[in-house]
Amino acid sequence: MASPRTITIVALSVALGLFFVFMGTIKLTPRLSRDAYNEMKRAYKSYVRALPMLKKMGVSSILLRKTIGALEVACGIVMTLVPGRPKDVANFLLLLLVLAVLFFHQLVGDPLKRYAHALVFGILLTCRLLIARQPEELPPEKRMLAVKGDEQPLIHEAAPEKGKMKVS
């Protein structure tokens, strides 16, 4: 049976992956929701206006929106379907994107209700990354330390409790 840690990582990976595929698709095409697509276009225009540095670098609102949307779709697919280390890389990239989007929202002075979802999903991405990076807990029978070919219990398991004397 899978460990609770594994189940948590898989559930978060699939849910977050599907969310970012959906949100990235909304940024790229009006097929899912014309209203949401138009709102994204308006929002990204305000982000580029608030950061004149982007215009100087030749980054238009369309390029910014489509780049972020494509990264969200690509990372979302990796989070949903690809096993192993690539999920952690996609998780990290999505976390950076969420931080950038939060910065944009703050820059233009959006109210909290406009970016609350980004905060929540940023927290979920952080939690998933922290859980995935923790080492797997070994069962007690596998917690043996090999010393000179002989298996010895780990030091903290072999030591008697404080105040108690071990009698053999």
Disulfide bonds with the S-S distance in Angstrom:
none
